């Protein structure tokens, strides 16, 4: 099923689309093949329980910074912001044993699942198709929200999901512009954080990038003004303040370890 009009994608989103996190069996959504498909209203997030970091967009920084550490990944010359979810590989400390997400805000990348846009990114102006992960356990044919009405038209639920996909792509472009600013100013540096849990277990958080405060302070006045005018400075401060949430992660790890042992 093609979306009504072309939606632009950032370079990071094009790369992510080729190897999307969480998705296992991506197929084009079809009013014929999925005519009677439904999706459970109550989502279980087990699909993300082995993810220790997830992509976020710039518009999410203010909400993400309240609960998660925000850092940056650099791959193939592209910089992307991510929220750290765990202290170990394949560890998500925000999901409980019932598959519930234990935070007030759930990143949009997670909420987007099981829907996604796909297209031939090698084309100059590719047309994107609404797809789903048929492997998602929340799909069924009996209960929950319909994807299509009996006449084949989109259900209200599906229309909302498609609009979410479009908005997500738009925010991805804004995020890429912000990341290009950071790269141009050369204020990112490799992150190396050593933290310990209440039980004394030590963790080394590496492989990410963070903003160097000294380099930020050393910027020229005109550069600072441009950061303020473009709202990039707000995003920078949200990133820096969010790093204190690394301590919150160790507390969550300690609490889960105690609960598991009892």
C-alpha positions in Angstrom: 0.0 0.0 0.0 1.6 3.3 -1.1 1.3 6.4 1.0 -0.8 9.1 -0.6 2.2 11.4 -1.3 5.9 11.2 -1.3 7.6 11.6 2.0 11.3 12.6 2.2 13.7 10.6 4.3 16.9 11.6 6.1 20.1 9.7 5.3 20.0 8.1 8.7 16.4 6.9 8.1 17.4 5.5 4.7 20.2 3.5 6.3 18.0 2.4 9.2 15.3 1.3 6.8 17.6 -1.3 5.2 18.3 -2.9 8.6 15.4 -1.8 10.9 15.7 -2.6 14.6 13.0 -4.9 15.9 11.6 -5.8 12.5 11.8 -9.5 11.3 9.3 -10.1 8.6 8.5 -6.8 6.8 5.8 -7.0 4.1 3.8 -4.4 2.3 0.5 -3.7 3.9 -2.3 -4.9 1.6 -6.1 -4.4 1.8 -6.4 -7.9 0.3 -3.9 -9.9 2.2 -4.6 -8.1 5.5 -8.3 -7.4 5.0 -9.4 -9.0 8.3 -6.3 -8.3 10.3 -6.5 -6.6 13.7 -4.0 -5.3 16.2 -4.3 -5.7 20.0 -5.0 -2.4 21.7 -2.7 -3.3 24.6 0.9 -3.5 23.3 3.5 -5.7 24.9 7.0 -4.5 24.3 8.8 -7.9 24.4 10.0 -7.2 20.9 12.4 -4.5 22.4 13.6 -6.3 25.5 17.0 -7.1 23.9 17.7 -3.5 22.8 20.0 -1.3 24.9 19.7 1.8 22.8 17.1 3.2 20.4 17.0 6.0 17.8 15.2 9.2 18.8 14.4 12.5 17.0 15.2 16.0 18.0 11.6 16.9 18.9 11.7 14.1 21.5 14.7 15.5 23.4 12.8 17.4 26.1 10.7 14.3 27.1 13.5 11.7 26.6 15.9 13.7 28.7 13.7 13.4 31.8 14.1 9.6 31.9 16.9 8.4 29.6 20.5 9.3 28.8 20.7 10.9 25.4 23.9 10.2 23.4 25.0 10.0 19.8 26.0 7.2 17.5 28.4 7.8 14.6 28.2 5.4 11.7 29.4 5.8 8.1 29.9 9.5 8.7 26.3 9.9 9.9 25.5 11.1 13.4 22.3 10.0 15.1 20.9 10.6 18.6 19.9 7.6 20.7 18.4 6.9 24.1 20.3 4.5 26.2 18.0 1.7 27.6 20.5 -0.6 29.3 24.0 -1.0 30.7 24.8 -4.3 28.9 24.4 -5.6 25.4 20.8 -6.9 24.7 19.5 -5.3 27.9 16.5 -3.1 28.2 15.9 -1.9 31.8 12.7 -0.2 30.9 10.7 -3.3 30.2 9.3 -5.5 33.0 8.5 -9.2 33.1 5.0 -8.6 31.8 6.3 -6.8 28.7 5.2 -3.4 30.0 7.3 -0.3 29.4 8.2 1.3 32.7 8.6 4.9 31.9 6.3 7.9 31.3 7.6 8.4 27.8 8.2 5.7 25.2 10.4 6.7 22.3 8.6 7.2 19.0 10.8 4.6 17.3 9.4 2.0 19.7 5.8 3.3 19.3 6.1 3.1 15.5 6.4 -0.7 15.6 5.0 -2.8 13.9 4.5 -0.2 11.1 7.3 1.2 8.9 7.8 2.9 5.6 9.9 1.1 3.0 11.1 2.0 -0.5 14.0 1.8 -2.9 16.4 4.4 -1.4 18.7 4.1 -4.4 16.1 6.1 -6.4 16.3 9.9 -6.5 12.6 10.3 -5.6 11.5 6.9 -4.3 7.9 6.2 -3.5 7.5 4.7 0.0 5.2 1.9 0.9 3.4 1.4 4.3 4.7 -2.0 5.6 4.1 -4.1 8.7 6.1 -6.7 10.5 3.9 -9.8 10.1 5.9 -11.5 12.9 4.4 -9.1 15.4 2.6 -11.1 18.1 -0.1 -8.4 18.5 -1.7 -9.1 15.1 -4.7 -11.4 15.0 -8.1 -11.8 13.3 -10.5 -11.7 16.2 -10.0 -8.8 18.7 -8.5 -5.3 18.7 -8.4 -2.5 16.2 -9.1 -3.3 12.6 -6.5 -2.3 10.0 -9.1 -2.1 7.2 -12.9 -1.5 7.2 -15.1 -4.1 5.6 -15.3 -2.0 2.4 -11.4 -2.1 2.2 -10.9 1.5 3.3 -8.4 2.4 6.0 -9.7 2.2 9.5 -9.3 5.2 11.7 -6.6 3.4 13.6 -4.6 2.8 10.4 -5.0 6.4 9.3 -3.5 7.5 12.6 -0.6 5.0 12.2 0.1 6.3 8.7 0.1 9.9 9.9 2.5 8.9 12.6 4.9 7.4 10.0 4.8 10.7 8.0 5.4 12.8 11.0 8.2 10.6 12.1 9.9 11.0 8.7 9.6 14.8 8.9 11.1 14.8 12.3 13.9 12.6 11.1 14.9 15.3 8.6 15.0 18.0 11.3 17.1 15.7 13.5 19.6 15.2 10.7 20.0 18.9 10.3 20.8 19.3 14.0 23.3 16.4 13.8 25.0 18.0 10.8 25.4 21.2 12.9 27.1 19.3 15.7 29.4 17.6 13.2 30.3 20.8 11.5 31.2 22.5 14.8 33.3 19.5 15.8 32.1 19.5 19.4 31.4 15.7 19.7 33.8 13.4 21.4 33.8 9.6 22.2 32.1 8.8 25.5 33.8 6.8 28.2 31.7 6.6 31.4 32.5 4.2 34.3 29.6 3.8 36.7 28.8 1.4 39.5 25.5 -0.1 40.8 24.5 -0.2 44.4 25.8 -3.7 44.7 29.2 -2.5 43.5 29.0 -3.9 40.0 30.9 -1.7 37.6 29.9 -0.8 34.1 31.8 0.9 31.3 29.5 2.8 28.9 31.4 3.3 25.6 30.9 3.3 21.8 28.8 6.5 21.9 29.5 10.2 21.3 28.7 13.1 23.7 29.2 16.9 23.4 32.4 18.2 24.8 31.5 21.1 27.2 34.9 22.8 26.8 34.5 22.8 23.0 31.0 24.1 23.3 32.2 27.0 25.5 35.0 27.8 23.1 32.7 28.4 20.2 32.6 31.9 18.6 29.9 34.3 19.6 28.3 34.1 16.1 28.2 30.3 16.4 26.5 30.4 19.8 23.9 32.9 18.4 23.1 30.6 15.5 22.7 27.6 17.9 20.2 29.7 20.0 18.3 31.0 16.9 17.9 27.5 15.5 16.9 26.0 18.9 19.9 23.7 18.6 21.2 25.1 22.0 18.1 23.8 23.7 18.7 20.3 22.3 22.3 20.5 23.4 21.3 21.3 27.0 18.7 18.6 27.0 21.4 16.1 25.9 23.9 17.3 28.6 21.4 17.3 31.4 20.1 13.8 30.4 23.5 12.2 31.1 22.7 12.3 34.8 20.1 9.5 34.0 23.0 7.1 33.8 22.8 7.0 37.5 19.1 6.2 37.2 20.0 3.2 35.0 22.2 1.8 37.6 19.4 2.2 40.2 17.0 0.4 37.9 19.6 -2.4 37.3 20.0 -2.8 41.1 16.2 -2.9 41.7 15.7 -5.6 39.0 18.7 -7.6 40.2 17.2 -7.6 43.8 13.8 -8.6 42.5 15.2 -11.4 40.4 17.2 -12.8 43.3 14.2 -12.7 45.7 
